[in-house]
């Protein structure tokens, strides 16, 4: 495992949430919006009118969220 992936797994990141769902986008590749500091999600929320965000560890995203999405 690369150092960057290991660092991401150990880091707490912020994920925008709308109506209980993580914000993502698709266009050939599915994107999950993840921020590493509070300034970026605040700008994202202001631009899109969405204010809720949750803090999770990168490992949880990689182990629990990404596999079901990639199986689609």
PyMOL Python script that loads the backbone (N, CA, C, O; Angstrom):
from pymol import cmd

cmd.read_pdbstr("""\
ATOM      1  N   UNK A   1       0.855  -1.165   0.000  1.00  0.00           N
ATOM      2  CA  UNK A   1       0.000   0.000   0.000  1.00  0.00           C
ATOM      3  C   UNK A   1       0.905   1.233   0.000  1.00  0.00           C
ATOM      4  O   UNK A   1       1.891   1.292   0.734  1.00  0.00           O
ATOM      5  N   UNK A   2       0.562   2.197  -0.819  1.00  0.00           N
ATOM      6  CA  UNK A   2       1.374   3.408  -0.893  1.00  0.00           C
ATOM      7  C   UNK A   2       1.214   4.226   0.384  1.00  0.00           C
ATOM      8  O   UNK A   2       0.220   4.098   1.098  1.00  0.00           O
ATOM      9  N   UNK A   3       2.202   5.064   0.658  1.00  0.00           N
ATOM     10  CA  UNK A   3       2.145   5.929   1.846  1.00  0.00           C
ATOM     11  C   UNK A   3       0.931   6.848   1.801  1.00  0.00           C
ATOM     12  O   UNK A   3       0.313   7.111   2.833  1.00  0.00           O
ATOM     13  N   UNK A   4       0.581   7.344   0.598  1.00  0.00           N
ATOM     14  CA  UNK A   4      -0.548   8.266   0.480  1.00  0.00           C
ATOM     15  C   UNK A   4      -1.860   7.580   0.828  1.00  0.00           C
ATOM     16  O   UNK A   4      -2.699   8.156   1.521  1.00  0.00           O
ATOM     17  N   UNK A   5      -2.042   6.355   0.353  1.00  0.00           N
ATOM     18  CA  UNK A   5      -3.278   5.631   0.659  1.00  0.00           C
ATOM     19  C   UNK A   5      -3.337   5.307   2.141  1.00  0.00           C
ATOM     20  O   UNK A   5      -4.397   5.421   2.756  1.00  0.00           O
ATOM     21  N   UNK A   6      -2.222   4.907   2.723  1.00  0.00           N
ATOM     22  CA  UNK A   6      -2.180   4.622   4.154  1.00  0.00           C
ATOM     23  C   UNK A   6      -2.508   5.854   4.974  1.00  0.00           C
ATOM     24  O   UNK A   6      -3.240   5.772   5.960  1.00  0.00           O
ATOM     25  N   UNK A   7      -1.969   6.994   4.571  1.00  0.00           N
ATOM     26  CA  UNK A   7      -2.255   8.256   5.269  1.00  0.00           C
ATOM     27  C   UNK A   7      -3.735   8.611   5.142  1.00  0.00           C
ATOM     28  O   UNK A   7      -4.354   9.055   6.109  1.00  0.00           O
ATOM     29  N   UNK A   8      -4.303   8.418   3.951  1.00  0.00           N
ATOM     30  CA  UNK A   8      -5.728   8.685   3.762  1.00  0.00           C
ATOM     31  C   UNK A   8      -6.564   7.778   4.656  1.00  0.00           C
ATOM     32  O   UNK A   8      -7.524   8.236   5.275  1.00  0.00           O
ATOM     33  N   UNK A   9      -6.213   6.505   4.731  1.00  0.00           N
ATOM     34  CA  UNK A   9      -6.965   5.560   5.559  1.00  0.00           C
ATOM     35  C   UNK A   9      -6.976   5.986   7.024  1.00  0.00           C
ATOM     36  O   UNK A   9      -7.984   5.809   7.707  1.00  0.00           O
ATOM     37  N   UNK A  10      -5.866   6.548   7.521  1.00  0.00           N
ATOM     38  CA  UNK A  10      -5.751   6.955   8.918  1.00  0.00           C
ATOM     39  C   UNK A  10      -6.327   8.336   9.189  1.00  0.00           C
ATOM     40  O   UNK A  10      -6.513   8.707  10.348  1.00  0.00           O
ATOM     41  N   UNK A  11      -6.611   9.098   8.153  1.00  0.00           N
ATOM     42  CA  UNK A  11      -7.057  10.482   8.316  1.00  0.00           C
ATOM     43  C   UNK A  11      -8.572  10.576   8.442  1.00  0.00           C
ATOM     44  O   UNK A  11      -9.324   9.805   7.844  1.00  0.00           O
ATOM     45  N   UNK A  12      -8.988  11.550   9.243  1.00  0.00           N
ATOM     46  CA  UNK A  12     -10.401  11.892   9.302  1.00  0.00           C
ATOM     47  C   UNK A  12     -10.661  12.905   8.197  1.00  0.00           C
ATOM     48  O   UNK A  12      -9.976  13.925   8.114  1.00  0.00           O
ATOM     49  N   UNK A  13     -11.643  12.631   7.351  1.00  0.00           N
ATOM     50  CA  UNK A  13     -11.980  13.506   6.228  1.00  0.00           C
ATOM     51  C   UNK A  13     -13.432  13.942   6.356  1.00  0.00           C
ATOM     52  O   UNK A  13     -14.212  13.327   7.083  1.00  0.00           O
ATOM     53  N   UNK A  14     -13.786  15.000   5.649  1.00  0.00           N
ATOM     54  CA  UNK A  14     -15.143  15.544   5.681  1.00  0.00           C
ATOM     55  C   UNK A  14     -15.835  15.243   4.364  1.00  0.00           C
ATOM     56  O   UNK A  14     -15.267  15.444   3.290  1.00  0.00           O
ATOM     57  N   UNK A  15     -17.059  14.764   4.455  1.00  0.00           N
ATOM     58  CA  UNK A  15     -17.831  14.381   3.279  1.00  0.00           C
ATOM     59  C   UNK A  15     -19.159  15.139   3.298  1.00  0.00           C
ATOM     60  O   UNK A  15     -19.891  15.069   4.285  1.00  0.00           O
ATOM     61  N   UNK A  16     -19.486  15.872   2.205  1.00  0.00           N
ATOM     62  CA  UNK A  16     -20.785  16.552   2.158  1.00  0.00           C
ATOM     63  C   UNK A  16     -21.926  15.528   2.099  1.00  0.00           C
ATOM     64  O   UNK A  16     -21.824  14.488   1.449  1.00  0.00           O
ATOM     65  N   UNK A  17     -23.009  15.859   2.798  1.00  0.00           N
ATOM     66  CA  UNK A  17     -24.172  14.966   2.871  1.00  0.00           C
ATOM     67  C   UNK A  17     -25.426  15.771   2.551  1.00  0.00           C
ATOM     68  O   UNK A  17     -25.609  16.877   3.061  1.00  0.00           O
ATOM     69  N   UNK A  18     -26.288  15.211   1.703  1.00  0.00           N
ATOM     70  CA  UNK A  18     -27.573  15.822   1.368  1.00  0.00           C
ATOM     71  C   UNK A  18     -28.646  14.767   1.601  1.00  0.00           C
ATOM     72  O   UNK A  18     -28.597  13.674   1.037  1.00  0.00           O
ATOM     73  N   UNK A  19     -29.613  15.114   2.443  1.00  0.00           N
ATOM     74  CA  UNK A  19     -30.726  14.213   2.751  1.00  0.00           C
ATOM     75  C   UNK A  19     -30.241  12.823   3.128  1.00  0.00           C
ATOM     76  O   UNK A  19     -30.818  11.819   2.711  1.00  0.00           O
ATOM     77  N   UNK A  20     -29.174  12.771   3.922  1.00  0.00           N
ATOM     78  CA  UNK A  20     -28.662  11.501   4.431  1.00  0.00           C
ATOM     79  C   UNK A  20     -27.779  10.713   3.483  1.00  0.00           C
ATOM     80  O   UNK A  20     -27.338   9.616   3.825  1.00  0.00           O
ATOM     81  N   UNK A  21     -27.508  11.251   2.289  1.00  0.00           N
ATOM     82  CA  UNK A  21     -26.669  10.541   1.314  1.00  0.00           C
ATOM     83  C   UNK A  21     -25.395  11.316   1.035  1.00  0.00           C
ATOM     84  O   UNK A  21     -25.405  12.546   0.984  1.00  0.00           O
ATOM     85  N   UNK A  22     -24.302  10.596   0.854  1.00  0.00           N
ATOM     86  CA  UNK A  22     -23.049  11.231   0.479  1.00  0.00           C
ATOM     87  C   UNK A  22     -23.194  11.849  -0.898  1.00  0.00           C
ATOM     88  O   UNK A  22     -23.842  11.275  -1.773  1.00  0.00           O
ATOM     89  N   UNK A  23     -22.598  13.013  -1.097  1.00  0.00           N
ATOM     90  CA  UNK A  23     -22.670  13.694  -2.391  1.00  0.00           C
ATOM     91  C   UNK A  23     -21.650  13.065  -3.331  1.00  0.00           C
ATOM     92  O   UNK A  23     -20.475  12.920  -2.994  1.00  0.00           O
ATOM     93  N   UNK A  24     -22.123  12.696  -4.510  1.00  0.00           N
ATOM     94  CA  UNK A  24     -21.242  12.127  -5.529  1.00  0.00           C
ATOM     95  C   UNK A  24     -21.665  12.656  -6.891  1.00  0.00           C
ATOM     96  O   UNK A  24     -22.703  13.302  -7.031  1.00  0.00           O
ATOM     97  N   UNK A  25     -20.855  12.374  -7.872  1.00  0.00           N
ATOM     98  CA  UNK A  25     -21.155  12.777  -9.245  1.00  0.00           C
ATOM     99  C   UNK A  25     -20.712  11.644 -10.161  1.00  0.00           C
ATOM    100  O   UNK A  25     -19.811  10.875  -9.828  1.00  0.00           O
ATOM    101  N   UNK A  26     -21.348  11.554 -11.303  1.00  0.00           N
ATOM    102  CA  UNK A  26     -20.985  10.513 -12.263  1.00  0.00           C
ATOM    103  C   UNK A  26     -20.859  11.125 -13.641  1.00  0.00           C
ATOM    104  O   UNK A  26     -21.564  12.074 -13.983  1.00  0.00           O
ATOM    105  N   UNK A  27     -19.976  10.585 -14.409  1.00  0.00           N
ATOM    106  CA  UNK A  27     -19.759  11.025 -15.778  1.00  0.00           C
ATOM    107  C   UNK A  27     -18.756  10.089 -16.419  1.00  0.00           C
ATOM    108  O   UNK A  27     -17.693  10.522 -16.866  1.00  0.00           O
ATOM    109  N   UNK A  28     -19.082   8.823 -16.467  1.00  0.00           N
ATOM    110  CA  UNK A  28     -18.131   7.823 -16.917  1.00  0.00           C
ATOM    111  C   UNK A  28     -17.355   7.251 -15.742  1.00  0.00           C
ATOM    112  O   UNK A  28     -17.041   6.061 -15.712  1.00  0.00           O
ATOM    113  N   UNK A  29     -17.051   8.108 -14.775  1.00  0.00           N
ATOM    114  CA  UNK A  29     -16.389   7.719 -13.529  1.00  0.00           C
ATOM    115  C   UNK A  29     -17.216   8.290 -12.396  1.00  0.00           C
ATOM    116  O   UNK A  29     -17.629   9.448 -12.452  1.00  0.00           O
ATOM    117  N   UNK A  30     -17.461   7.500 -11.377  1.00  0.00           N
ATOM    118  CA  UNK A  30     -18.213   8.018 -10.226  1.00  0.00           C
ATOM    119  C   UNK A  30     -17.229   8.686  -9.276  1.00  0.00           C
ATOM    120  O   UNK A  30     -16.202   8.111  -8.916  1.00  0.00           O
ATOM    121  N   UNK A  31     -17.561   9.909  -8.876  1.00  0.00           N
ATOM    122  CA  UNK A  31     -16.725  10.706  -7.981  1.00  0.00           C
ATOM    123  C   UNK A  31     -17.422  10.859  -6.650  1.00  0.00           C
ATOM    124  O   UNK A  31     -18.626  11.114  -6.601  1.00  0.00           O
ATOM    125  N   UNK A  32     -16.686  10.706  -5.580  1.00  0.00           N
ATOM    126  CA  UNK A  32     -17.180  10.941  -4.234  1.00  0.00           C
ATOM    127  C   UNK A  32     -16.440  12.167  -3.709  1.00  0.00           C
ATOM    128  O   UNK A  32     -15.209  12.175  -3.680  1.00  0.00           O
ATOM    129  N   UNK A  33     -17.167  13.200  -3.295  1.00  0.00           N
ATOM    130  CA  UNK A  33     -16.543  14.425  -2.819  1.00  0.00           C
ATOM    131  C   UNK A  33     -16.049  14.224  -1.387  1.00  0.00           C
ATOM    132  O   UNK A  33     -16.827  13.884  -0.496  1.00  0.00           O
ATOM    133  N   UNK A  34     -14.759  14.435  -1.177  1.00  0.00           N
ATOM    134  CA  UNK A  34     -14.122  14.270   0.126  1.00  0.00           C
ATOM    135  C   UNK A  34     -13.167  15.430   0.331  1.00  0.00           C
ATOM    136  O   UNK A  34     -12.419  15.783  -0.581  1.00  0.00           O
ATOM    137  N   UNK A  35     -13.179  16.030   1.515  1.00  0.00           N
ATOM    138  CA  UNK A  35     -12.296  17.163   1.822  1.00  0.00           C
ATOM    139  C   UNK A  35     -11.457  16.831   3.045  1.00  0.00           C
ATOM    140  O   UNK A  35     -11.882  16.086   3.928  1.00  0.00           O
ATOM    141  N   UNK A  36     -10.254  17.401   3.080  1.00  0.00           N
ATOM    142  CA  UNK A  36      -9.348  17.122   4.189  1.00  0.00           C
ATOM    143  C   UNK A  36      -9.301  18.237   5.219  1.00  0.00           C
ATOM    144  O   UNK A  36      -8.692  18.063   6.274  1.00  0.00           O
ATOM    145  N   UNK A  37      -9.922  19.372   4.950  1.00  0.00           N
ATOM    146  CA  UNK A  37      -9.977  20.457   5.936  1.00  0.00           C
ATOM    147  C   UNK A  37     -11.363  21.087   5.900  1.00  0.00           C
ATOM    148  O   UNK A  37     -12.143  20.817   4.987  1.00  0.00           O
ATOM    149  N   UNK A  38     -11.670  21.910   6.869  1.00  0.00           N
ATOM    150  CA  UNK A  38     -13.027  22.462   6.974  1.00  0.00           C
ATOM    151  C   UNK A  38     -13.313  23.573   5.971  1.00  0.00           C
ATOM    152  O   UNK A  38     -14.477  23.832   5.667  1.00  0.00           O
ATOM    153  N   UNK A  39     -12.282  24.236   5.448  1.00  0.00           N
ATOM    154  CA  UNK A  39     -12.497  25.347   4.518  1.00  0.00           C
ATOM    155  C   UNK A  39     -13.104  24.875   3.198  1.00  0.00           C
ATOM    156  O   UNK A  39     -14.022  25.510   2.678  1.00  0.00           O
ATOM    157  N   UNK A  40     -12.611  23.785   2.660  1.00  0.00           N
ATOM    158  CA  UNK A  40     -13.095  23.294   1.364  1.00  0.00           C
ATOM    159  C   UNK A  40     -14.568  22.886   1.410  1.00  0.00           C
ATOM    160  O   UNK A  40     -15.328  23.306   0.537  1.00  0.00           O
ATOM    161  N   UNK A  41     -15.005  22.087   2.387  1.00  0.00           N
ATOM    162  CA  UNK A  41     -16.434  21.750   2.398  1.00  0.00           C
ATOM    163  C   UNK A  41     -17.325  22.949   2.688  1.00  0.00           C
ATOM    164  O   UNK A  41     -18.478  22.978   2.259  1.00  0.00           O
ATOM    165  N   UNK A  42     -16.814  23.927   3.402  1.00  0.00           N
ATOM    166  CA  UNK A  42     -17.610  25.140   3.646  1.00  0.00           C
ATOM    167  C   UNK A  42     -17.842  25.882   2.340  1.00  0.00           C
ATOM    168  O   UNK A  42     -18.947  26.364   2.090  1.00  0.00           O
ATOM    169  N   UNK A  43     -16.797  25.982   1.490  1.00  0.00           N
ATOM    170  CA  UNK A  43     -16.957  26.610   0.174  1.00  0.00           C
ATOM    171  C   UNK A  43     -17.903  25.788  -0.700  1.00  0.00           C
ATOM    172  O   UNK A  43     -18.744  26.348  -1.402  1.00  0.00           O
ATOM    173  N   UNK A  44     -17.768  24.477  -0.660  1.00  0.00           N
ATOM    174  CA  UNK A  44     -18.633  23.579  -1.422  1.00  0.00           C
ATOM    175  C   UNK A  44     -20.083  23.779  -1.001  1.00  0.00           C
ATOM    176  O   UNK A  44     -20.968  23.888  -1.850  1.00  0.00           O
ATOM    177  N   UNK A  45     -20.331  23.826   0.301  1.00  0.00           N
ATOM    178  CA  UNK A  45     -21.689  23.998   0.811  1.00  0.00           C
ATOM    179  C   UNK A  45     -22.259  25.351   0.423  1.00  0.00           C
ATOM    180  O   UNK A  45     -23.430  25.445   0.055  1.00  0.00           O
ATOM    181  N   UNK A  46     -21.451  26.398   0.499  1.00  0.00           N
ATOM    182  CA  UNK A  46     -21.922  27.735   0.132  1.00  0.00           C
ATOM    183  C   UNK A  46     -22.267  27.802  -1.347  1.00  0.00           C
ATOM    184  O   UNK A  46     -23.260  28.423  -1.726  1.00  0.00           O
ATOM    185  N   UNK A  47     -21.466  27.174  -2.175  1.00  0.00           N
ATOM    186  CA  UNK A  47     -21.692  27.210  -3.622  1.00  0.00           C
ATOM    187  C   UNK A  47     -22.926  26.409  -4.018  1.00  0.00           C
ATOM    188  O   UNK A  47     -23.633  26.784  -4.954  1.00  0.00           O
ATOM    189  N   UNK A  48     -23.189  25.319  -3.320  1.00  0.00           N
ATOM    190  CA  UNK A  48     -24.294  24.444  -3.689  1.00  0.00           C
ATOM    191  C   UNK A  48     -25.506  24.591  -2.783  1.00  0.00           C
ATOM    192  O   UNK A  48     -26.536  23.966  -3.035  1.00  0.00           O
ATOM    193  N   UNK A  49     -25.408  25.404  -1.730  1.00  0.00           N
ATOM    194  CA  UNK A  49     -26.524  25.561  -0.813  1.00  0.00           C
ATOM    195  C   UNK A  49     -26.707  24.382   0.109  1.00  0.00           C
ATOM    196  O   UNK A  49     -27.796  24.181   0.648  1.00  0.00           O
ATOM    197  N   UNK A  50     -25.676  23.606   0.299  1.00  0.00           N
ATOM    198  CA  UNK A  50     -25.730  22.437   1.173  1.00  0.00           C
ATOM    199  C   UNK A  50     -24.777  22.662   2.329  1.00  0.00           C
ATOM    200  O   UNK A  50     -23.618  23.016   2.115  1.00  0.00           O
ATOM    201  N   UNK A  51     -25.251  22.461   3.560  1.00  0.00           N
ATOM    202  CA  UNK A  51     -24.408  22.807   4.694  1.00  0.00           C
ATOM    203  C   UNK A  51     -23.952  21.605   5.514  1.00  0.00           C
ATOM    204  O   UNK A  51     -22.961  21.702   6.239  1.00  0.00           O
ATOM    205  N   UNK A  52     -24.638  20.495   5.419  1.00  0.00           N
ATOM    206  CA  UNK A  52     -24.293  19.362   6.276  1.00  0.00           C
ATOM    207  C   UNK A  52     -23.074  18.625   5.743  1.00  0.00           C
ATOM    208  O   UNK A  52     -22.936  18.421   4.537  1.00  0.00           O
ATOM    209  N   UNK A  53     -22.195  18.229   6.653  1.00  0.00           N
ATOM    210  CA  UNK A  53     -21.046  17.400   6.290  1.00  0.00           C
ATOM    211  C   UNK A  53     -20.731  16.507   7.477  1.00  0.00           C
ATOM    212  O   UNK A  53     -20.966  16.875   8.628  1.00  0.00           O
ATOM    213  N   UNK A  54     -20.204  15.348   7.188  1.00  0.00           N
ATOM    214  CA  UNK A  54     -19.866  14.403   8.243  1.00  0.00           C
ATOM    215  C   UNK A  54     -18.375  14.105   8.194  1.00  0.00           C
ATOM    216  O   UNK A  54     -17.753  14.143   7.132  1.00  0.00           O
ATOM    217  N   UNK A  55     -17.820  13.810   9.352  1.00  0.00           N
ATOM    218  CA  UNK A  55     -16.417  13.426   9.457  1.00  0.00           C
ATOM    219  C   UNK A  55     -16.339  11.903   9.554  1.00  0.00           C
ATOM    220  O   UNK A  55     -17.008  11.289  10.385  1.00  0.00           O
ATOM    221  N   UNK A  56     -15.526  11.311   8.706  1.00  0.00           N
ATOM    222  CA  UNK A  56     -15.308   9.867   8.721  1.00  0.00           C
ATOM    223  C   UNK A  56     -13.831   9.606   8.455  1.00  0.00           C
ATOM    224  O   UNK A  56     -13.124  10.465   7.929  1.00  0.00           O
ATOM    225  N   UNK A  57     -13.378   8.434   8.817  1.00  0.00           N
ATOM    226  CA  UNK A  57     -12.011   8.051   8.487  1.00  0.00           C
ATOM    227  C   UNK A  57     -11.970   7.539   7.055  1.00  0.00           C
ATOM    228  O   UNK A  57     -12.902   6.886   6.586  1.00  0.00           O
ATOM    229  N   UNK A  58     -10.882   7.844   6.374  1.00  0.00           N
ATOM    230  CA  UNK A  58     -10.699   7.401   4.999  1.00  0.00           C
ATOM    231  C   UNK A  58     -10.859   5.898   4.863  1.00  0.00           C
ATOM    232  O   UNK A  58     -11.389   5.416   3.862  1.00  0.00           O
ATOM    233  N   UNK A  59     -10.407   5.155   5.862  1.00  0.00           N
ATOM    234  CA  UNK A  59     -10.524   3.690   5.816  1.00  0.00           C
ATOM    235  C   UNK A  59     -11.982   3.260   5.689  1.00  0.00           C
ATOM    236  O   UNK A  59     -12.289   2.314   4.963  1.00  0.00           O
ATOM    237  N   UNK A  60     -12.872   3.943   6.384  1.00  0.00           N
ATOM    238  CA  UNK A  60     -14.303   3.587   6.304  1.00  0.00           C
ATOM    239  C   UNK A  60     -14.836   3.812   4.895  1.00  0.00           C
ATOM    240  O   UNK A  60     -15.601   2.998   4.378  1.00  0.00           O
ATOM    241  N   UNK A  61     -14.430   4.918   4.277  1.00  0.00           N
ATOM    242  CA  UNK A  61     -14.858   5.175   2.898  1.00  0.00           C
ATOM    243  C   UNK A  61     -14.330   4.090   1.964  1.00  0.00           C
ATOM    244  O   UNK A  61     -15.075   3.545   1.150  1.00  0.00           O
ATOM    245  N   UNK A  62     -13.041   3.783   2.086  1.00  0.00           N
ATOM    246  CA  UNK A  62     -12.431   2.803   1.189  1.00  0.00           C
ATOM    247  C   UNK A  62     -12.967   1.396   1.408  1.00  0.00           C
ATOM    248  O   UNK A  62     -13.099   0.631   0.453  1.00  0.00           O
ATOM    249  N   UNK A  63     -13.278   1.045   2.646  1.00  0.00           N
ATOM    250  CA  UNK A  63     -13.704  -0.322   2.957  1.00  0.00           C
ATOM    251  C   UNK A  63     -15.208  -0.545   2.878  1.00  0.00           C
ATOM    252  O   UNK A  63     -15.653  -1.641   2.536  1.00  0.00           O
ATOM    253  N   UNK A  64     -16.007   0.495   3.194  1.00  0.00           N
ATOM    254  CA  UNK A  64     -17.450   0.303   3.289  1.00  0.00           C
ATOM    255  C   UNK A  64     -18.263   1.014   2.216  1.00  0.00           C
ATOM    256  O   UNK A  64     -19.357   0.565   1.874  1.00  0.00           O
ATOM    257  N   UNK A  65     -17.745   2.115   1.680  1.00  0.00           N
ATOM    258  CA  UNK A  65     -18.522   2.908   0.723  1.00  0.00           C
ATOM    259  C   UNK A  65     -18.095   2.602  -0.712  1.00  0.00           C
ATOM    260  O   UNK A  65     -18.952   2.397  -1.571  1.00  0.00           O
ATOM    261  N   UNK A  66     -16.842   2.568  -0.979  1.00  0.00           N
ATOM    262  CA  UNK A  66     -16.350   2.404  -2.356  1.00  0.00           C
ATOM    263  C   UNK A  66     -16.695   1.037  -2.949  1.00  0.00           C
ATOM    264  O   UNK A  66     -17.164   1.004  -4.087  1.00  0.00           O
ATOM    265  N   UNK A  67     -16.498  -0.094  -2.260  1.00  0.00           N
ATOM    266  CA  UNK A  67     -16.773  -1.391  -2.902  1.00  0.00           C
ATOM    267  C   UNK A  67     -18.178  -1.554  -3.472  1.00  0.00           C
ATOM    268  O   UNK A  67     -18.306  -2.028  -4.600  1.00  0.00           O
ATOM    269  N   UNK A  68     -19.250  -1.183  -2.746  1.00  0.00           N
ATOM    270  CA  UNK A  68     -20.577  -1.342  -3.344  1.00  0.00           C
ATOM    271  C   UNK A  68     -20.794  -0.456  -4.564  1.00  0.00           C
ATOM    272  O   UNK A  68     -21.503  -0.842  -5.493  1.00  0.00           O
ATOM    273  N   UNK A  69     -20.188   0.727  -4.567  1.00  0.00           N
ATOM    274  CA  UNK A  69     -20.337   1.648  -5.708  1.00  0.00           C
ATOM    275  C   UNK A  69     -19.612   1.107  -6.919  1.00  0.00           C
ATOM    276  O   UNK A  69     -20.125   1.189  -8.035  1.00  0.00           O
ATOM    277  N   UNK A  70     -18.428   0.553  -6.720  1.00  0.00           N
ATOM    278  CA  UNK A  70     -17.669   0.026  -7.856  1.00  0.00           C
ATOM    279  C   UNK A  70     -18.285  -1.243  -8.418  1.00  0.00           C
ATOM    280  O   UNK A  70     -17.977  -1.639  -9.542  1.00  0.00           O
ATOM    281  N   UNK A  71     -19.155  -1.885  -7.645  1.00  0.00           N
ATOM    282  CA  UNK A  71     -19.813  -3.098  -8.115  1.00  0.00           C
ATOM    283  C   UNK A  71     -20.989  -2.802  -9.034  1.00  0.00           C
ATOM    284  O   UNK A  71     -21.514  -3.715  -9.672  1.00  0.00           O
ATOM    285  N   UNK A  72     -21.417  -1.529  -9.114  1.00  0.00           N
ATOM    286  CA  UNK A  72     -22.569  -1.171  -9.962  1.00  0.00           C
ATOM    287  C   UNK A  72     -22.261  -1.299 -11.425  1.00  0.00           C
ATOM    288  O   UNK A  72     -23.124  -1.035 -12.262  1.00  0.00           O
TER     289      UNK A  72
END
""", "prot")
cmd.dss("prot")
cmd.show_as("cartoon", "prot")
cmd.util.cbc("prot")
cmd.orient("prot")
